[in-house]
Amino acid sequence: MGCLVSTPQDSIGNRRRPGSIGEVSVYVPGFRIPKPVDFSLPLGDQLPKNLMESLSALRTRVVVMAGQEAPTVSRTRRKSATQHGGSTLADLHQALQDYLPVLLGLVKDGSQLQHNVQFAWMNQEDEAEETAISNAWYEVLSVLHLMAMLSLSQANLLLLPRTSCDGYQPKVSEENRRASVDIFLKAAGYLDCAVRHVLPQFPTSLREDLPVDLAEGVLRALCLQALGQGVDIQLGMAIDSAKATLAVKRRLACEMVKYWQQAQDNIMNLPLANGWGEKHRLFIKWKYVEAKRETYCNLDQQAEIGLAYSHSINQNHLSCSNIVSPNQAAAYYYHGLILDEGNTEKSHGMAVAALQAADEYFKESKRSCEAFNAASPLSRNPPLWGTIKYLSEKIPKDTSSKVRINRDLYSHEKIMETAPTLPDFSLALKPDEFQLPPVFPSWNEDNVGGGQASSNHLKGERR
């Protein structure tokens, strides 16, 4: 089912990998860039001229726009069309949507035409410079991946704080935050469709030979990343809402931990290479704490509940995990506040343990964030806003306050509780349901070549 040709990396420049990608609120792995294809030779005697021209023109439009957009997609300023017709994210996304129904004609009813054209794309996270496969499903998979990356790029632009005209600190409007959640769900929908409906079209042998940026684990991790960041925005809006209870905030924070846990599980063992791949892995490590959410480190068992945060607690706590996340900090923070509403000595003790865990997780997440930004291509954080800005102010203050209060209430001989296990909530945010569009009507004409795929093609020959 299609011949595969992988070209080893021999020219860094061809990957269009910038040295810096600017401010990052949403990390977008490097774009996969399509290479030009001549449809006339493999399909010239099997398709009507008008259909051939449509297929060629639509893909050429995608190739040109992707070539223009990819080198500048991470710039933090909002892009607009140039006087020469330069593309924007929205333009390229629309071009892909226009191309997809026509492309799907090549795989309609198992047509042999799906194997006639060799589609080539430049890889971003794989060691190979590019991968070319004679299988139209590879093209469909690549198109969905690019649509998802464009959506994540759009969300990143929406979530970069802007200085308001009234001179106050940079912020992100509620309108942009709500729009970004919808975009995250769309991105997750494209990726979910790729995993559930497109990957199964490949025989096992060819699935194993796909470039790593199209591997099932990467696609699933990206889907979960989109959902996790969507919940992060929801948590930020809940923090700003006077109507949102501590229980609602805790649930959202705990759900974030589960999304990032699953993203970590899907990507941790994949052979991601070069700057894009390693940076992608660091991003997910930054957003996730431990391999298993249910296993948490013990705080210093000999520490007194009335003592302030100490270096010994820091060392014992970090021995269980070297990568931590603000998501974990948020979950422990709200769990601690809810525990502190209890009226027992035990509940207050557990609250202090949870808040101290949140404080430590938040401090270490800053170091993980620095490692991510320092990895090539270089990036930087936008000005603090939303969830992180709130937590950076509240966690140290509330932890110190609760420790001081409990020092006055309880004996110094009291043994500190272990950090309590977070509650386990079912995940509420789901990808938008995206279905492949109907095949372009011209493919239904009688004079279109094709027929049923032969058994030899289904075996996935390699070249």
C-alpha positions, -999 to 999 in steps of 0.1 A, spaced: 0 0 0 23 26 -13 61 30 -17 80 49 9 112 69 4 129 87 33 156 112 27 182 115 55 188 149 70 217 165 51 206 201 51 194 219 82 183 249 62 157 229 42 137 223 73 131 261 77 140 258 114 143 293 129 168 300 156 141 316 177 103 313 177 95 342 199 68 343 226 51 310 233 17 305 250 9 275 230 38 253 217 34 244 181 58 217 168 74 225 135 51 226 104 52 197 80 57 213 46 45 198 13 68 195 -17 55 201 -52 38 172 -71 32 167 -108 -1 149 -112 -1 148 -150 24 119 -154 9 94 -129 -28 104 -135 -29 120 -170 -46 92 -188 -70 83 -160 -87 116 -150 -106 142 -170 -87 174 -177 -108 196 -154 -104 173 -124 -67 170 -130 -64 208 -132 -84 212 -100 -64 187 -81 -31 203 -93 -42 239 -87 -55 233 -52 -24 215 -40 -1 240 -56 -19 267 -37 -13 248 -5 24 243 -13 29 280 -20 10 292 11 27 267 34 61 277 21 53 314 28 37 307 62 60 282 78 91 304 82 71 331 99 43 312 117 58 316 151 62 354 150 43 370 178 28 398 157 -5 393 140 0 386 103 -20 400 74 -20 394 37 7 413 18 1 433 -14 15 403 -33 -11 380 -19 9 365 9 -9 339 30 -22 341 65 -31 312 89 -68 315 79 -59 315 42 -38 284 44 -64 266 65 -91 274 39 -68 262 11 -65 229 30 -102 226 34 -108 233 -3 -82 207 -12 -93 179 10 -126 169 -8 -108 167 -41 -79 148 -26 -103 122 -11 -113 112 -46 -80 94 -49 -90 70 -21 -127 68 -30 -140 32 -28 -105 18 -25 -94 32 -58 -61 21 -72 -54 57 -79 -44 62 -43 -11 45 -51 -3 63 -83 11 96 -69 41 99 -47 34 126 -21 64 142 -4 65 163 28 93 178 47 95 163 82 101 185 113 105 161 142 119 132 123 156 125 115 148 121 78 148 153 58 116 144 41 93 114 35 76 105 2 50 78 1 29 66 -29 -3 66 -9 -30 92 -10 -39 84 27 -5 97 36 -15 130 20 -48 130 39 -30 124 72 -5 152 65 -33 176 56 -51 169 89 -19 173 108 -12 207 92 -48 218 98 -43 210 135 -9 229 137 -25 259 121 -52 259 147 -27 257 175 -8 286 159 -40 306 158 -46 298 195 -11 309 203 -16 343 187 -49 348 205 -33 340 239 -3 363 236 -10 392 260 -16 426 244 -10 460 260 -44 476 264 -50 511 252 -57 523 288 -20 516 296 -26 487 320 -5 456 321 -7 433 290 -36 409 292 -57 385 271 -93 394 266 -121 371 276 -133 370 240 -99 357 229 -98 332 257 -132 318 248 -123 317 211 -91 298 219 -110 271 237 -131 265 206 -99 264 185 -83 239 208 -113 216 204 -111 219 166 -74 211 166 -81 181 188 -109 171 165 -86 170 134 -61 149 153 -87 126 167 -100 120 132 -65 113 120 -60 86 147 -94 70 145 -102 72 108 -71 78 87 -43 58 104 -64 26 103 -63 29 65 -25 20 65 -13 -15 67 8 -22 99 41 -22 79 35 12 65 22 27 97 55 17 114 74 36 87 56 69 89 77 98 100 77 102 138 57 135 136 28 114 122 32 85 146 1 76 165 17 85 199 26 120 186 -9 126 172 -25 115 204 -2 136 225 -10 167 204 -47 160 208 -43 157 246 -21 188 246 -49 208 229 -75 195 254 -52 202 284 -46 238 273 -83 242 267 -89 232 303 -61 256 314 -80 285 298 -112 274 314 -95 273 348 -83 309 342 -118 320 334 -131 302 366 -104 320 386 -117 354 373 -153 344 380 -169 353 413 -194 325 408 -169 297 404 -164 277 436 -132 262 449 -145 227 440 -149 238 404 -114 252 403 -100 221 419 -117 198 394 -104 218 364 -69 217 378 -71 180 385 -84 173 350 -55 192 335 -31 169 353 -48 138 337 -47 153 302 -9 160 305 -3 126 321 -18 109 291 1 132 267 33 123 285 25 86 283 20 88 245 52 107 237 78 97 262 92 67 244 91 80 208 124 87 190 118 124 185 149 141 171 164 175 163 153 208 178 116 205 172 112 170 186 133 176 217 116 209 224 82 192 220 91 166 245 104 193 270 71 212 266 51 182 276 75 174 305 71 209 316 34 205 317 33 172 334 49 161 367 52 123 372 47 91 352 17 82 373 -7 108 386 -18 86 415 18 84 430 29 114 448 61 121 467 61 122 505 70 155 521 97 153 549 81 128 573 100 143 602 91 179 595 69 197 620 36 210 607 43 244 622 76 250 606 80 271 575 91 256 541 127 243 545 155 231 523 152 196 537 116 194 525 127 207 491 153 180 488 131 151 499 101 163 478 121 166 446 138 132 449 106 117 435 103 138 404 127 161 384 101 176 361 71 194 375 43 215 363 21 245 372 -9 223 365 2 201 394 7 232 415 -28 244 408 -44 210 416 -26 208 450 -33 245 457 -71 242 454 -71 208 470 -53 224 500 -77 252 502 -107 228 503 -90 206 529 -84 237 551 -121 243 552 -123 212 574 -126 215 612 -102 188 623 -65 189 631 -60 162 605 -76 182 577 -56 213 585 -24 192 586 -32 177 552 -40 212 538 -6 225 548 10 195 532 -9 201 500 -1 238 499 36 231 505 35 206 477 19 232 455 46 257 464 74 233 456 58 222 423 54 258 412 90 267 420 103 237 401 80 243 372 98 276 366 131 257 362 114 233 337 100 263 318 135 277 316 148 245 302 121 245 276 127 280 265 165 274 263 161 244 240 165 251 202 147 268 187 148 294 214 116 308 229 104 330 256 74 334 279 49 362 273 42 385 303 25 367 331 -13 366 329 -42 344 337 -37 312 357 0 314 361 0 351 372 -27 344 398 -9 313 411 25 329 412 10 355 436 -13 333 456 6 300 462 36 315 481 14 339 501 -13 314 511 13 286 519 32 309 542 0 321 558 -14 286 565 20 274 578 21 303 602 -15 298 614 -10 261 620 23 267 638 3 286 664 -25 260 666 -6 227 668 22 212 687 57 213 671 59 176 677 31 169 653 44 147 624 37 162 590 12 144 568 22 131 534 10 152 505 -26 140 501 -37 122 469 -56 144 445 -92 134 437 -97 116 405 -122 132 381 -135 120 347 -123 142 318 -151 165 306 -135 182 276 -137 162 244 -125 169 208 -149 184 184 -162 157 161 -146 162 128 -155 140 98 -138 138 65 -158 158 40 -178 142 11 -157 135 -20 -158 163 -46 -188 156 -69 -167 154 -101 -152 121 -89 -186 105 -94 -185 109 -131 -183 77 -152 -151 86 -170 -130 88 -139 -104 60 -138 -97 38 -107 -114 7 -97 -108 -15 -67 -74 -16 -52 -55 -48 -59 -43 -71 -31 -7 -64 -40 -12 -27 -32 -27 -35 2 5 -53 13 24 -20 15 54 -25 -7 84 -3 1 110 11 -22 
